[in-house]
Amino acid sequence: MRALDRTPIANLVEMARLFEETLFDGLDGAGSDLFDAWLRSEREDAETSRVAILRQLATHPDINEVAAKKWRHLWHEADPDAAEAYRSASSALVSSTQAGPQPANAHFRALEAEALKAQRIGFCEVRYGTKIAYAIVETGNPFAKGRKLAHAS
């Protein structure tokens, strides 16, 4: 989603509008468990993209304050922890500098870089020789996600 940094505001607004709808709405339960797992995975990917678009709109340096307020609200609804962390960090930056507020995206990129540093990437090989790359970020229950799900009989 790094390409969003260079995307014009009008395009981001259109993308946000497109992501308002539920992806493949009406297909729940239309297939096997494998299809349902694929559908959930695609919807999670779409939600991740939607949150990234909302974040970009909420923190875009060229957007007017009225519009930014709307996008910050929507971003907070979609990802309250990230939006609140951004708000807190932005407030701290503004109060700690004499030069005035820093560009919002610069601070968010710093937070993102720190999170990426904490990420651990590993590789493993499972039965039948399939090689899997995985990433560990933070703690909690394991979560596995694949781009292409296949069923072998």
BAFI-3210 file (N, C-alpha, C; in Angstrom, 3 decimals, decimal comma, padded with zeros to 6 digits):
// residues 153
n [1|2|3|4|5|6|7|8|9|10|11|12|13|14|15|16|17|18|19|20|21|22|23|24|25|26|27|28|29|30|31|32|33|34|35|36|37|38|39|40|41|42|43|44|45|46|47|48|49|50|51|52|53|54|55|56|57|58|59|60|61|62|63|64|65|66|67|68|69|70|71|72|73|74|75|76|77|78|79|80|81|82|83|84|85|86|87|88|89|90|91|92|93|94|95|96|97|98|99|100|101|102|103|104|105|106|107|108|109|110|111|112|113|114|115|116|117|118|119|120|121|122|123|124|125|126|127|128|129|130|131|132|133|134|135|136|137|138|139|140|141|142|143|144|145|146|147|148|149|150|151|152|153]
n.u [000,799|002,177|002,149|-000,009|000,836|001,471|-000,848|-003,439|-005,749|-008,462|-008,600|-008,090|-010,376|-012,345|-011,523|-011,970|-014,738|-015,428|-014,602|-016,477|-018,588|-019,524|-017,300|-017,941|-020,624|-023,379|-022,480|-021,931|-021,772|-022,226|-020,765|-018,312|-016,561|-013,971|-014,287|-015,620|-013,590|-011,731|-013,250|-013,536|-010,832|-010,287|-012,023|-010,883|-008,444|-009,437|-010,517|-008,197|-006,975|-008,890|-008,693|-006,078|-006,406|-008,230|-006,597|-004,622|-006,119|-007,004|-004,650|-003,468|-001,371|-002,302|-005,042|-008,128|-009,129|-011,784|-012,563|-010,517|-011,183|-013,531|-012,455|-010,657|-012,449|-013,783|-011,585|-010,896|-013,143|-012,772|-010,221|-009,480|-007,293|-004,902|-005,557|-005,898|-003,344|-001,915|-003,102|-002,354|000,447|000,825|-000,100|001,818|004,099|003,494|003,368|005,963|007,706|009,156|008,967|006,490|003,735|004,654|004,669|001,913|002,077|004,796|005,304|003,626|004,828|007,209|006,297|005,305|007,671|009,002|007,329|007,710|010,369|010,119|008,950|009,246|010,534|010,122|010,846|009,530|009,185|006,674|004,792|004,964|006,734|006,111|006,970|006,883|006,622|006,590|005,393|005,923|004,282|004,020|002,145|-000,061|-002,853|-002,085|-002,307|-003,108|-002,709|-003,362|-002,543|-003,461|-005,698|-005,736|-007,061|-006,233|-006,996]
n.v [-001,196|001,114|002,638|004,271|006,607|008,373|008,777|010,703|012,784|012,733|010,261|008,544|009,025|007,988|005,309|004,681|004,894|002,728|000,608|000,592|-001,174|-004,594|-007,076|-009,311|-009,651|-011,517|-014,029|-015,621|-018,775|-020,036|-022,039|-024,598|-025,383|-024,689|-022,744|-020,811|-020,196|-019,050|-016,849|-015,400|-014,766|-013,123|-011,023|-010,071|-009,155|-007,089|-005,425|-004,693|-003,180|-001,151|000,096|001,062|002,934|004,711|005,608|006,916|008,987|010,287|011,297|012,746|015,276|017,312|017,551|019,171|020,474|019,905|017,726|015,965|015,498|013,989|011,684|010,846|010,110|007,931|006,238|005,786|004,341|002,007|001,077|001,422|001,303|001,890|004,415|005,888|005,653|007,050|009,602|010,216|010,166|012,177|014,394|014,483|015,022|017,570|019,104|018,870|020,175|023,174|024,119|023,697|021,540|018,311|016,744|014,605|012,060|011,450|010,849|008,624|006,859|006,456|005,083|002,811|001,793|001,078|-000,961|-002,803|-003,456|-004,959|-007,192|-010,639|-012,851|-016,055|-019,358|-022,456|-025,974|-028,071|-031,173|-033,021|-031,345|-028,650|-025,283|-022,730|-019,331|-017,261|-014,691|-013,172|-011,064|-009,228|-010,665|-013,355|-015,365|-017,811|-017,109|-018,064|-017,453|-017,693|-016,951|-018,364|-020,871|-024,339|-027,545|-030,765|-033,956]
n.w [000,000|-000,121|-002,419|-002,169|-001,026|-003,043|-004,376|-005,811|-003,965|-004,838|-006,129|-003,991|-002,460|-004,150|-004,158|-001,466|-001,417|-003,061|-001,484|000,515|000,266|000,983|000,086|-002,495|-001,752|-000,581|-001,190|000,941|002,427|000,025|-001,022|-000,494|002,621|002,103|000,127|001,660|003,471|001,716|000,857|003,271|003,651|001,412|001,962|004,314|003,306|001,686|003,652|005,017|003,016|002,789|005,305|005,113|003,085|004,299|006,400|004,931|003,774|006,102|007,118|005,170|003,901|002,250|002,409|003,232|006,470|007,310|005,712|006,468|009,125|008,855|007,597|009,550|011,561|010,323|009,939|012,608|013,434|011,926|012,642|015,577|017,405|015,944|014,901|017,249|018,368|016,460|016,751|019,396|019,188|017,289|018,708|020,736|019,231|018,193|020,536|021,420|019,757|018,550|016,050|015,047|013,942|012,749|009,494|009,125|007,927|008,080|010,761|011,093|009,338|010,709|012,968|011,681|010,579|012,908|013,820|011,770|012,212|014,496|013,560|012,878|010,547|009,237|007,932|006,827|006,141|005,074|005,090|002,035|000,844|000,611|000,889|003,253|004,015|006,849|009,059|012,188|014,290|017,079|019,808|020,706|019,546|017,036|013,534|010,368|006,938|003,544|000,132|-002,077|-001,889|-001,876|-002,511|-001,828|-002,866]
ca.u [000,000|003,049|001,785|-001,035|001,480|001,528|-002,152|-004,190|-006,851|-009,713|-008,533|-008,246|-011,795|-013,067|-011,170|-012,677|-016,138|-015,547|-014,399|-017,570|-019,451|-018,980|-016,755|-018,681|-021,805|-024,374|-021,880|-021,704|-022,409|-022,573|-019,888|-017,744|-015,804|-012,786|-014,729|-015,897|-012,292|-011,192|-014,057|-013,113|-009,489|-010,394|-012,659|-009,888|-007,529|-010,144|-010,615|-006,854|-006,803|-009,796|-008,115|-004,913|-006,925|-008,770|-005,451|-003,982|-006,978|-007,045|-003,360|-002,906|-000,994|-002,953|-006,503|-008,608|-009,395|-013,141|-012,510|-009,621|-011,943|-014,408|-011,658|-010,133|-013,552|-013,973|-010,403|-011,013|-014,150|-012,244|-009,006|-009,365|-005,976|-003,942|-005,970|-005,621|-001,886|-001,511|-003,547|-001,506|001,802|000,783|-000,220|003,112|005,023|003,134|003,713|007,390|008,537|008,925|008,771|005,111|003,459|005,332|003,710|001,300|002,567|006,164|005,256|003,028|005,862|008,154|005,646|005,250|009,034|009,294|006,576|008,363|011,595|009,732|008,439|010,202|010,151|010,695|010,502|009,425|008,764|005,670|004,680|004,880|007,739|005,645|007,732|006,020|007,228|005,633|005,847|005,397|004,189|003,401|001,826|-001,469|-003,132|-001,560|-003,246|-002,496|-003,438|-002,723|-003,053|-004,227|-006,024|-005,937|-007,504|-005,690|-007,797]
ca.v [000,000|002,287|003,441|005,234|007,872|009,243|008,759|011,949|012,708|012,330|008,810|007,888|009,137|007,007|003,980|004,502|004,655|001,370|-000,353|000,653|-002,336|-005,894|-007,788|-010,531|-009,707|-012,496|-015,331|-016,379|-020,087|-020,470|-023,122|-025,483|-024,733|-024,120|-021,490|-019,855|-019,737|-018,147|-015,631|-014,659|-014,253|-012,010|-009,902|-009,521|-008,368|-005,870|-004,563|-004,149|-002,120|-000,054|000,800|001,805|004,093|005,648|006,199|007,860|010,166|010,970|011,907|013,367|016,656|018,278|017,506|020,243|020,013|019,342|016,384|015,151|015,106|012,889|010,478|010,382|009,420|006,626|005,434|005,386|003,268|000,797|000,630|002,381|001,307|002,621|005,811|006,504|005,750|008,156|010,846|010,466|010,472|013,486|015,393|014,570|015,703|018,978|019,779|018,782|020,875|024,609|024,415|023,408|020,128|017,574|016,118|013,437|010,814|011,182|010,153|007,308|006,022|006,086|004,017|001,640|001,262|000,427|-002,220|-003,732|-003,928|-005,954|-008,364|-011,725|-013,653|-017,399|-020,262|-023,851|-026,884|-028,989|-032,406|-032,926|-030,427|-027,270|-024,340|-021,638|-018,201|-016,718|-013,529|-013,069|-009,681|-009,153|-011,921|-013,710|-016,630|-017,882|-016,857|-018,445|-016,913|-018,008|-016,234|-019,297|-022,063|-025,475|-028,742|-031,978|-035,129]
ca.w [000,000|-000,170|-003,585|-001,769|-000,663|-004,210|-005,019|-005,615|-002,991|-005,509|-006,369|-002,690|-002,086|-004,976|-003,652|-000,194|-001,752|-003,595|-000,402|001,488|000,080|001,357|-001,066|-002,877|-000,903|-000,982|-001,482|002,173|002,448|-001,332|-001,463|000,520|003,683|001,457|-000,494|002,735|003,982|000,695|000,898|004,462|003,397|000,463|002,661|005,233|002,470|001,284|004,836|005,228|002,017|003,144|006,455|004,615|002,331|005,288|007,084|004,015|003,678|007,403|007,443|003,961|004,212|001,362|002,528|004,120|007,830|007,416|005,124|007,294|010,321|008,424|007,349|010,839|012,232|009,668|010,241|014,007|013,495|011,308|013,325|016,678|018,046|015,106|014,820|018,545|018,489|015,582|017,372|020,569|018,724|016,638|019,773|021,402|018,317|018,114|021,786|021,720|018,778|018,411|014,625|014,658|013,730|011,692|008,591|009,754|007,335|008,521|012,036|010,915|008,713|011,766|013,742|010,819|010,488|014,176|013,845|010,853|012,858|015,488|012,839|012,642|009,388|009,274|006,840|007,225|005,080|005,579|004,312|000,582|000,358|000,478|001,701|003,707|004,717|007,800|009,818|013,544|014,729|018,391|020,461|020,573|018,891|015,665|012,448|009,101|005,807|002,274|-001,049|-002,917|-001,156|-002,772|-001,819|-002,444|-002,481]
c.u [000,849|002,691|000,723|-000,429|001,479|000,186|-002,878|-005,397|-008,138|-009,739|-008,706|-009,700|-012,619|-012,777|-011,903|-014,150|-016,342|-015,413|-015,483|-018,442|-018,752|-018,541|-017,525|-019,900|-022,803|-023,804|-021,584|-022,464|-022,758|-021,733|-019,429|-017,065|-014,556|-013,133|-014,979|-014,598|-011,653|-011,928|-013,678|-011,744|-009,514|-011,026|-011,705|-008,860|-008,168|-010,254|-009,270|-006,592|-007,664|-009,216|-006,901|-005,345|-007,476|-007,637|-004,801|-004,813|-006,976|-005,769|-002,733|-002,585|-001,724|-004,470|-006,964|-009,074|-010,774|-013,153|-011,635|-010,348|-012,866|-013,607|-011,033|-011,199|-013,754|-012,804|-010,484|-012,044|-013,587|-011,056|-008,720|-007,974|-004,967|-004,291|-005,664|-004,121|-001,365|-001,877|-002,654|-000,098|001,853|000,700|001,111|004,126|004,759|003,576|005,209|008,275|008,173|008,587|007,344|004,933|004,262|004,288|003,209|001,871|003,960|006,151|004,672|004,037|006,880|007,570|005,616|006,622|009,410|008,571|007,225|009,662|011,286|009,237|009,562|009,675|010,867|010,223|010,418|008,988|007,808|005,649|004,540|005,816|007,299|006,428|006,848|006,882|006,164|006,253|005,177|005,449|003,412|003,155|000,358|-001,630|-002,561|-002,676|-002,529|-003,362|-002,669|-003,335|-003,906|-004,466|-006,288|-006,352|-006,969|-006,504|-006,907]
c.v [001,269|003,193|004,476|006,590|008,861|009,345|010,073|011,734|012,227|010,824|008,038|007,906|008,120|005,582|003,700|004,201|003,219|000,316|-000,291|-000,602|-003,620|-006,618|-009,092|-010,740|-010,718|-013,879|-016,150|-017,695|-020,635|-021,644|-023,957|-024,674|-024,068|-022,792|-020,427|-019,315|-018,756|-016,805|-014,766|-014,015|-013,046|-010,791|-009,260|-008,686|-007,044|-004,905|-003,934|-003,005|-000,909|000,764|001,620|003,055|005,145|006,354|007,257|009,139|010,969|011,737|012,630|014,837|017,706|018,322|018,599|019,650|019,386|017,913|015,459|014,651|013,922|011,599|009,948|009,613|008,016|005,691|004,919|004,271|001,951|000,218|001,570|002,439|002,117|004,104|006,547|006,651|006,903|009,497|011,208|010,875|011,843|014,596|015,582|015,293|017,194|019,702|019,768|019,541|022,349|024,972|024,168|021,929|019,554|017,026|014,807|012,139|010,460|010,430|008,757|006,361|005,579|004,968|002,712|000,985|000,525|-000,918|-003,249|-004,272|-005,041|-007,245|-009,374|-012,569|-014,988|-018,220|-021,669|-024,678|-027,883|-030,242|-032,117|-031,859|-028,984|-026,377|-023,135|-020,579|-017,656|-015,525|-013,546|-011,595|-009,686|-010,542|-012,222|-015,044|-016,640|-017,672|-017,186|-017,939|-017,246|-017,233|-017,138|-020,542|-023,181|-026,674|-029,946|-033,157|-036,308]
c.w [000,000|-001,341|-003,239|-001,436|-001,821|-004,933|-004,762|-004,688|-003,653|-005,767|-005,064|-002,237|-002,876|-004,497|-002,343|-000,443|-002,237|-002,495|000,669|001,434|000,543|000,098|-001,282|-001,981|-001,458|-001,256|-000,228|002,108|001,077|-001,809|-000,293|001,623|003,116|000,788|000,569|003,332|003,001|000,739|002,097|004,245|002,461|001,130|003,668|004,475|002,070|002,464|005,162|004,264|002,360|004,295|006,011|003,849|003,296|006,038|006,198|003,878|004,980|007,692|006,262|004,226|003,371|001,495|003,502|005,453|007,989|006,878|005,975|008,539|009,999|008,280|008,638|011,609|011,642|009,947|011,675|014,177|012,988|012,068|014,497|017,303|017,243|015,041|016,127|018,759|017,642|016,223|018,550|020,148|018,059|017,672|020,483|020,526|018,275|019,376|022,062|020,744|018,708|016,977|014,175|014,362|012,565|010,733|009,194|009,221|007,810|009,841|011,885|010,286|009,753|012,634|012,957|010,715|011,769|014,281|012,929|011,443|013,856|014,836|012,652|011,493|009,472|008,090|007,396|006,022|005,709|004,716|002,834|000,021|000,177|001,424|002,008|004,378|005,669|008,522|011,180|013,931|016,028|018,963|020,232|019,874|017,482|014,648|011,150|007,966|004,550|001,148|-001,899|-002,095|-002,147|-001,933|-002,555|-001,938|-002,214]
res [m|r|a|l|d|r|t|p|i|a|n|l|v|e|m|a|r|l|f|e|e|t|l|f|d|g|l|d|g|a|g|s|d|l|f|d|a|w|l|r|s|e|r|e|d|a|e|t|s|r|v|a|i|l|r|q|l|a|t|h|p|d|i|n|e|v|a|a|k|k|w|r|h|l|w|h|e|a|d|p|d|a|a|e|a|y|r|s|a|s|s|a|l|v|s|s|t|q|a|g|p|q|p|a|n|a|h|f|r|a|l|e|a|e|a|l|k|a|q|r|i|g|f|c|e|v|r|y|g|t|k|i|a|y|a|i|v|e|t|g|n|p|f|a|k|g|r|k|l|a|h|a|s]
***
